[in-house]
Amino acid sequence: MKNKDLEALEKLFGKAVAEKPEKGFYTRRELQKMWNTSEPIISRKLSAALKNKLVEMRMYRVKSGMVTRPIPHYRVISK
């Protein structure tokens, strides 16, 4: 692996520190509540939006219970 690959893996799995997502990024569950949709529907909508480049996805380390893990966050791209 290249150094950039190792740095990316270290960023995802090496840190125990939680990161605060940038403004406008929401988890799938937050979007599900905002749009008042079910879990399968929001997953399909986000997958389609990602394929069509209507949504940006970034992984942020978030504390969930006793552990800190990478969780995808989504932001709608305004054109």
C-alpha distances in whole Angstrom, upper triangle without the diagonal:
4,7,8,6,7,10,11,10,12,15,16,16,16,19,23,25,26,25,28,28,29,33,33,30,31,30,31,34,35,35,37,39,40,40,42,40,39,36,35,37,35,31,33,34,30,28,31,31,27,27,30,28,31,29,26,24,22,21,23,23,26,28,30,32,31,27,25,23,21,24,24,26,28,30,32,32,35,36
4,5,5,6,9,10,11,12,14,16,17,17,19,23,24,25,25,27,27,28,31,32,29,31,30,31,34,35,35,37,40,40,40,43,41,40,37,37,38,35,32,33,34,31,29,31,31,27,27,30,27,30,28,25,23,21,20,22,23,26,29,30,33,32,28,26,23,21,24,24,26,27,29,31,30,34,34
4,5,5,6,9,10,10,12,14,15,14,17,21,21,23,22,25,25,26,29,30,28,30,29,31,33,34,35,37,39,39,40,42,41,40,37,37,38,35,33,34,35,31,30,32,31,27,28,30,28,31,28,25,23,20,19,21,21,25,27,29,32,30,27,24,22,20,23,23,25,27,28,31,30,33,34
4,5,5,6,9,10,10,12,14,14,16,20,20,21,20,23,22,23,26,27,24,26,26,28,31,31,31,34,36,36,37,39,38,37,34,34,35,32,30,31,31,28,27,29,28,24,25,27,24,27,25,21,19,17,16,18,19,22,25,27,30,29,26,22,20,18,21,20,22,23,25,27,26,29,30
4,5,5,6,9,10,11,12,13,15,19,20,21,20,23,22,23,27,27,24,26,25,26,29,30,30,32,35,35,35,37,36,35,32,32,33,30,28,29,30,26,25,27,26,23,23,26,24,26,24,21,18,16,15,17,18,21,24,26,28,28,24,21,19,16,19,19,21,22,24,27,26,30,31
4,5,5,6,8,10,10,10,13,17,18,20,19,22,22,24,27,28,25,27,26,27,30,31,31,33,35,36,37,39,37,36,33,33,35,32,29,31,32,28,27,30,29,25,26,29,27,29,26,23,20,18,16,17,17,21,23,25,27,26,22,19,18,16,19,20,22,24,26,29,29,32,33
4,5,5,6,9,10,9,11,15,16,17,16,19,19,21,24,25,23,24,24,26,28,29,30,32,34,34,35,37,36,36,33,33,34,31,29,31,31,27,27,29,28,24,26,28,26,28,25,21,19,16,14,15,15,19,21,23,26,25,21,18,17,15,18,18,20,22,24,27,27,30,31
4,5,5,6,9,9,11,15,15,16,15,18,17,18,22,23,20,21,21,22,25,26,26,28,31,31,32,34,33,32,29,29,30,27,25,27,27,23,23,25,24,21,22,25,22,24,21,18,15,12,11,12,13,16,19,21,24,23,20,16,14,12,15,15,17,19,21,24,24,27,29
4,5,5,6,7,10,13,15,16,16,19,18,20,24,25,21,22,21,22,25,26,27,28,31,31,32,34,33,32,28,29,30,28,25,27,28,24,23,26,26,22,24,26,24,26,23,20,17,14,12,13,12,16,18,20,22,21,18,15,13,11,14,15,18,20,22,26,26,29,31
4,5,5,4,7,11,12,14,14,18,18,20,24,25,22,23,22,24,26,27,28,30,32,32,34,35,34,34,30,31,33,30,27,30,30,26,26,29,28,25,27,29,27,28,25,22,19,15,13,13,12,15,17,19,22,20,16,14,12,12,15,16,19,22,24,27,28,31,33
4,6,6,6,10,10,11,11,14,14,16,20,21,18,20,19,21,23,24,25,27,29,29,31,33,32,31,28,29,30,27,25,28,28,24,24,27,26,22,25,27,24,26,22,19,16,12,10,10,9,13,15,17,20,19,15,12,11,9,13,14,16,18,20,24,24,28,30
4,6,7,10,11,11,11,14,14,17,20,21,17,18,17,18,20,21,23,24,26,27,28,30,29,28,25,26,27,24,22,25,25,21,21,25,24,20,23,25,23,24,21,18,14,11,8,8,7,11,13,15,18,17,13,10,8,6,10,11,14,17,19,23,24,27,29
4,6,8,10,11,13,16,17,20,23,24,20,21,19,21,22,23,25,26,28,29,31,32,31,30,26,27,29,26,24,27,28,24,24,27,27,24,26,29,26,28,24,21,18,15,11,11,9,12,13,15,17,15,12,9,8,8,11,14,16,20,23,26,27,31,33
4,7,9,11,13,17,18,20,24,25,22,23,21,24,25,26,28,29,31,32,34,35,34,33,30,31,33,30,28,30,31,27,27,31,30,27,29,31,29,30,27,23,20,17,14,13,10,13,14,16,18,16,13,10,10,11,14,17,19,22,25,28,29,33,35
4,5,8,10,13,15,18,22,23,20,21,20,22,23,24,26,28,29,30,32,33,33,32,29,31,32,29,27,30,31,27,27,31,29,27,29,32,29,30,26,23,20,16,13,11,8,11,11,14,16,14,11,8,9,10,13,16,18,21,23,27,28,31,34
4,7,9,13,15,19,22,23,21,21,19,22,22,23,25,27,28,29,31,32,32,31,28,30,32,29,27,31,31,28,28,32,30,28,31,33,31,31,27,24,21,17,14,12,8,9,9,12,13,11,8,6,8,10,13,16,18,22,24,28,29,32,35
4,6,10,13,16,19,21,18,19,18,21,22,22,24,26,27,27,30,31,31,31,28,30,32,28,27,31,30,27,28,31,30,27,30,32,30,30,26,23,20,16,13,10,7,8,8,12,13,12,10,7,9,11,13,16,17,20,22,26,27,30,33
4,7,9,13,16,18,15,15,15,18,18,18,20,23,23,24,26,27,28,28,25,27,29,25,24,28,27,24,25,29,27,25,28,30,27,27,23,20,17,14,11,8,5,5,6,10,12,12,10,6,8,9,11,13,14,17,19,23,25,27,30
4,6,9,12,14,12,13,13,17,18,17,19,22,22,22,25,27,27,27,25,27,28,24,23,27,26,22,24,27,25,23,26,27,24,24,20,17,15,12,10,6,5,6,9,12,15,15,13,9,10,9,10,12,12,15,16,20,21,24,27
4,7,9,11,10,11,12,16,16,15,17,20,20,20,22,24,25,26,24,26,27,23,23,26,25,21,24,26,24,22,26,27,23,23,19,16,15,12,11,7,8,8,10,13,16,17,15,12,13,12,11,12,11,13,14,18,19,22,25
4,7,8,6,8,10,13,15,13,14,17,18,17,20,22,23,24,22,24,24,20,20,23,21,18,20,22,20,18,22,23,20,19,15,13,11,9,9,6,9,9,12,14,17,19,17,14,13,11,10,10,8,10,10,14,16,18,21
4,6,6,9,12,15,17,14,15,19,19,18,20,23,24,25,24,26,25,21,21,24,22,19,21,23,20,18,22,22,19,18,14,12,12,10,11,9,12,12,16,18,21,23,21,17,17,15,13,12,9,10,9,13,14,16,19
4,6,9,12,15,16,13,14,18,18,16,18,21,22,24,23,25,24,20,21,24,21,18,21,23,19,19,22,22,19,17,14,13,13,12,14,12,15,15,18,20,23,25,23,20,19,17,16,14,11,11,9,11,13,14,17
4,6,10,13,14,11,11,15,15,13,15,18,19,21,20,22,21,17,18,20,18,15,18,19,16,16,19,19,16,14,11,10,11,11,14,13,16,16,19,20,23,26,24,21,20,17,15,13,9,8,6,8,10,11,15
4,7,10,12,10,10,13,14,13,15,17,18,19,18,20,19,15,16,18,16,13,16,17,14,14,18,18,15,13,10,9,8,8,10,10,13,13,16,17,20,23,21,18,16,14,11,9,5,5,5,8,10,13,16
4,7,8,6,6,10,11,10,12,14,15,16,15,17,16,13,13,16,14,12,15,17,14,14,18,18,16,14,11,10,9,10,11,10,13,12,15,15,18,21,19,17,15,13,10,8,5,5,6,9,13,15,19
4,5,5,6,9,10,11,12,14,14,14,12,15,15,11,11,14,13,11,13,16,14,14,18,19,17,16,12,12,10,10,10,10,12,10,13,12,16,19,17,15,13,11,7,6,5,6,9,12,15,18,21
4,6,5,6,9,10,10,12,11,11,9,11,11,7,8,11,10,8,11,14,13,13,16,17,16,15,12,12,10,12,12,13,14,13,16,14,18,20,19,17,15,13,9,8,7,7,10,12,16,18,22
4,5,5,6,9,10,10,10,10,8,11,12,9,10,13,13,11,14,17,16,16,20,21,20,18,15,16,14,15,14,14,16,13,15,13,16,19,18,17,15,14,11,10,10,11,13,15,19,21,24
4,5,5,6,9,10,11,12,11,14,14,10,12,15,14,12,16,18,16,17,20,21,20,18,15,15,14,15,15,14,16,14,15,14,17,20,19,18,17,16,12,11,9,10,11,13,17,19,23
4,5,5,6,8,9,10,10,12,11,8,10,13,11,10,13,15,13,14,18,18,17,14,12,13,13,15,15,16,18,16,18,18,20,24,22,21,19,17,14,12,10,9,10,11,14,16,20
4,6,5,6,5,7,7,10,9,6,9,11,10,10,13,15,14,16,19,19,19,17,15,16,15,17,18,18,20,18,20,18,20,24,23,22,20,19,15,14,12,12,13,14,17,19,23
4,6,5,7,9,10,13,12,10,13,15,14,14,17,19,17,19,22,23,22,19,17,19,18,19,20,20,21,19,20,18,20,24,23,23,21,20,17,16,14,14,15,16,19,21,24
4,6,8,11,12,15,13,11,14,16,14,14,17,18,16,18,21,21,21,17,16,17,17,19,20,20,22,20,21,20,23,26,26,24,23,22,18,17,14,13,13,13,17,18,21
4,6,9,11,13,10,8,12,13,11,12,15,16,14,17,20,19,19,16,15,17,18,20,21,22,24,22,24,23,25,29,28,26,25,23,19,17,15,13,14,13,16,17,20
4,7,10,12,10,9,13,14,13,14,17,18,17,20,22,22,22,19,18,20,20,22,23,24,25,23,24,23,25,28,28,27,26,24,21,19,18,16,17,17,20,21,24
4,7,8,6,6,10,11,10,12,15,15,15,18,20,20,21,18,17,20,19,22,22,23,25,23,25,23,25,28,28,27,25,23,20,18,17,16,17,17,20,22,24
4,6,5,6,9,10,11,12,14,16,16,18,20,21,22,20,19,21,20,22,22,23,25,23,24,22,23,27,26,26,24,23,19,18,18,17,19,19,22,24,27
4,6,5,6,9,10,11,12,14,15,16,19,20,21,19,17,19,18,20,19,20,22,20,21,19,21,24,23,23,20,19,16,15,15,15,18,18,22,24,27
4,6,5,6,9,10,11,12,14,15,17,19,20,19,17,19,18,20,20,22,24,23,24,22,24,27,26,25,22,21,18,16,17,16,19,19,22,24,27
4,5,5,6,9,10,11,12,14,16,17,18,16,16,18,18,20,21,23,25,24,26,24,26,29,28,27,24,22,19,17,17,15,17,17,20,22,24
4,5,5,6,8,10,10,12,14,15,16,14,13,15,14,17,18,19,21,21,23,21,24,27,25,24,21,19,16,14,13,12,14,14,17,19,22
4,6,5,6,9,10,11,12,14,15,14,13,14,13,16,16,18,20,20,22,20,23,26,24,23,20,18,14,12,13,12,14,15,17,20,23
4,6,5,6,9,10,11,12,14,13,13,15,15,18,19,21,23,23,26,24,27,30,28,26,23,21,17,15,15,14,16,15,17,20,22
4,6,5,6,9,10,11,12,10,10,13,13,17,18,21,23,23,26,24,27,30,28,27,24,21,18,15,14,12,13,12,14,16,18
4,5,5,6,9,10,10,9,7,10,10,13,15,17,20,20,23,22,25,28,26,24,21,18,14,11,11,8,10,10,12,15,17
4,5,5,6,9,10,10,9,11,10,14,15,18,21,22,24,23,27,29,27,25,21,18,15,12,13,11,13,13,14,17,19
4,5,5,6,9,9,9,12,13,16,18,21,24,25,28,27,30,33,30,28,25,22,19,15,15,13,14,12,14,16,17
4,5,5,6,5,6,9,10,14,17,19,23,23,26,26,29,32,29,27,24,21,18,14,13,10,10,9,10,12,14
4,5,5,6,5,7,8,11,14,17,20,21,25,25,28,30,28,25,22,18,16,12,12,9,10,10,10,13,15
4,5,8,9,10,11,15,17,20,24,25,28,28,31,33,30,28,25,21,19,15,16,13,14,13,13,15,16
4,6,8,10,12,16,19,22,25,27,30,30,34,36,33,30,27,24,21,17,17,14,13,12,11,13,13
4,5,7,10,13,16,19,23,24,28,28,32,34,31,28,25,22,19,16,15,11,11,9,8,10,11
4,7,10,14,17,19,23,24,27,28,31,33,31,28,25,22,19,16,14,10,9,6,5,8,9
4,7,10,13,16,19,20,24,24,27,30,27,24,22,18,16,12,10,6,6,4,5,9,11
4,7,10,13,16,18,21,22,26,28,25,22,19,16,14,10,8,6,5,6,6,10,12
4,7,10,13,15,18,19,23,24,22,19,16,12,10,6,6,5,7,9,10,14,16
4,6,10,12,16,17,21,22,19,16,13,9,8,6,5,7,8,12,13,16,19
4,7,9,13,14,18,19,16,12,9,6,5,4,6,9,11,15,16,20,22
4,6,10,12,15,16,13,10,8,5,6,6,7,10,13,16,18,21,24
4,7,9,13,13,10,6,5,4,6,9,10,14,16,20,22,25,28
4,6,10,11,8,5,6,6,7,10,10,14,16,20,22,25,29
4,6,7,6,4,6,9,9,13,14,17,20,23,26,29,32
4,6,5,6,7,10,9,13,14,18,21,24,27,30,33
4,6,8,10,13,13,17,18,21,24,27,30,33,37
4,7,10,13,15,18,20,23,26,30,32,35,39
4,6,10,12,16,17,21,24,28,30,33,36
4,7,9,13,15,18,21,25,27,30,33
4,6,10,12,16,19,23,25,28,31
4,7,9,13,16,20,21,25,28
4,6,10,13,17,19,22,25
4,7,10,13,16,19,22
4,7,10,13,16,19
4,7,9,13,16
4,6,9,13
4,6,10
4,6
4
